[in-house]
Amino acid sequence: MKIFRVQLSLGAYITGQRLRGLDERQRQVFMTKLFDEAEAVFCVWDDPTQTVGIRYLLVKGSDEAAAVQGDYGQLHIGVVPCLDEKLALATKEIFGD
């Protein structure tokens, strides 16, 4: 599970870099495409109390994730950086299933 959290952290960093410098419309297009193309999407935020320093929330693909029983390597995954859990929950409300 620790490796998975590290992979999520890296994915959040990469997505964050791609979002930098985009205006609001471009961000909306990017996020819509990310959610449309991914089978599962996780929101990730910093939490220094956790072993790897992050927490995450599955915001899209709960049925798909259940089907692979935690072997997420079988899925096309998207990762979204968030400031905190509240933003992750809002992202789930807007984009999730």
The 8 nearest C-alpha neighbors of each residue, nearest first, counted from 0:
[[1, 3, 2, 4, 5, 69, 6, 51],
 [0, 2, 4, 3, 5, 51, 50, 6],
 [3, 1, 5, 4, 0, 6, 7, 51],
 [2, 4, 6, 0, 1, 5, 7, 8],
 [5, 3, 7, 1, 6, 2, 8, 0],
 [4, 6, 8, 2, 7, 3, 9, 1],
 [7, 5, 3, 9, 4, 8, 10, 2],
 [8, 6, 10, 4, 5, 9, 11, 3],
 [7, 9, 5, 11, 6, 10, 4, 12],
 [8, 10, 12, 6, 7, 11, 5, 13],
 [9, 11, 7, 13, 12, 8, 78, 6],
 [12, 10, 80, 8, 14, 79, 78, 9],
 [11, 13, 15, 9, 10, 14, 16, 8],
 [14, 12, 16, 10, 15, 11, 9, 17],
 [13, 15, 17, 11, 16, 12, 10, 18],
 [16, 14, 12, 18, 13, 17, 11, 80],
 [15, 17, 13, 19, 14, 18, 12, 11],
 [16, 18, 14, 15, 19, 13, 20, 21],
 [19, 17, 15, 16, 21, 14, 20, 26],
 [20, 18, 16, 21, 17, 15, 22, 14],
 [19, 21, 18, 22, 17, 16, 26, 25],
 [22, 20, 25, 19, 18, 26, 23, 24],
 [21, 23, 25, 24, 26, 20, 19, 27],
 [22, 24, 26, 25, 27, 21, 28, 20],
 [25, 23, 27, 26, 22, 28, 21, 29],
 [24, 26, 28, 22, 27, 23, 21, 29],
 [27, 25, 29, 23, 24, 28, 21, 30],
 [26, 28, 24, 30, 25, 29, 31, 23],
 [29, 27, 25, 31, 26, 30, 32, 24],
 [30, 28, 26, 32, 27, 31, 25, 33],
 [31, 29, 33, 27, 32, 28, 26, 34],
 [30, 32, 28, 34, 33, 29, 35, 27],
 [31, 33, 35, 29, 30, 34, 36, 28],
 [34, 32, 30, 36, 31, 35, 37, 29],
 [33, 35, 31, 37, 32, 36, 30, 40],
 [34, 36, 32, 33, 37, 31, 38, 30],
 [35, 37, 33, 34, 32, 38, 75, 77],
 [38, 36, 75, 76, 39, 34, 77, 35],
 [37, 39, 75, 60, 76, 74, 36, 40],
 [38, 40, 60, 76, 59, 37, 77, 75],
 [41, 39, 77, 59, 78, 76, 58, 57],
 [40, 42, 57, 78, 56, 58, 79, 43],
 [41, 43, 79, 56, 55, 87, 80, 78],
 [44, 42, 55, 80, 81, 54, 79, 41],
 [45, 43, 81, 83, 53, 82, 54, 80],
 [46, 44, 53, 52, 54, 47, 43, 83],
 [45, 47, 53, 52, 48, 49, 54, 44],
 [46, 48, 52, 49, 45, 53, 50, 51],
 [47, 49, 46, 52, 50, 53, 51, 45],
 [50, 48, 52, 47, 51, 46, 53, 54],
 [51, 49, 52, 48, 47, 53, 1, 46],
 [50, 52, 49, 53, 4, 5, 1, 47],
 [53, 51, 47, 49, 46, 50, 45, 48],
 [54, 52, 45, 46, 44, 51, 49, 43],
 [53, 55, 44, 43, 46, 45, 49, 56],
 [56, 54, 43, 42, 41, 44, 53, 57],
 [55, 57, 42, 41, 58, 43, 87, 54],
 [56, 58, 41, 59, 40, 42, 55, 61],
 [59, 57, 91, 95, 41, 40, 56, 42],
 [60, 58, 95, 40, 39, 96, 57, 61],
 [59, 61, 39, 63, 62, 38, 64, 40],
 [60, 62, 64, 63, 59, 65, 57, 39],
 [63, 61, 65, 60, 64, 66, 59, 67],
 [64, 62, 60, 66, 65, 61, 67, 38],
 [63, 65, 61, 66, 67, 62, 60, 68],
 [66, 64, 68, 62, 63, 67, 61, 69],
 [65, 67, 63, 64, 68, 62, 69, 61],
 [68, 66, 70, 64, 65, 69, 63, 71],
 [69, 67, 65, 66, 70, 64, 71, 63],
 [68, 70, 71, 67, 64, 65, 66, 72],
 [71, 69, 67, 72, 68, 73, 64, 74],
 [70, 72, 73, 74, 69, 67, 64, 76],
 [73, 71, 70, 74, 75, 76, 69, 67],
 [72, 74, 71, 70, 75, 67, 76, 64],
 [75, 73, 71, 72, 76, 38, 39, 63],
 [74, 76, 37, 38, 39, 77, 73, 72],
 [77, 75, 39, 37, 40, 74, 38, 78],
 [76, 78, 40, 37, 39, 33, 41, 79],
 [77, 79, 41, 11, 10, 40, 42, 7],
 [78, 80, 42, 11, 43, 41, 14, 81],
 [79, 81, 11, 43, 42, 44, 15, 78],
 [82, 80, 44, 83, 43, 87, 86, 42],
 [81, 83, 44, 86, 80, 45, 84, 87],
 [84, 82, 44, 85, 81, 86, 87, 45],
 [83, 85, 87, 86, 88, 44, 82, 81],
 [86, 84, 88, 87, 83, 89, 82, 90],
 [85, 87, 89, 88, 84, 83, 81, 90],
 [88, 86, 84, 90, 85, 89, 42, 81],
 [87, 89, 91, 85, 90, 86, 84, 92],
 [90, 88, 86, 92, 91, 87, 85, 93],
 [91, 89, 87, 93, 92, 88, 94, 86],
 [90, 92, 95, 58, 88, 89, 94, 93],
 [91, 93, 89, 90, 95, 94, 88, 96],
 [94, 92, 90, 91, 95, 89, 88, 96],
 [95, 93, 91, 90, 92, 34, 96, 31],
 [96, 94, 91, 59, 58, 92, 93, 90],
 [95, 59, 60, 94, 58, 91, 61, 92]]
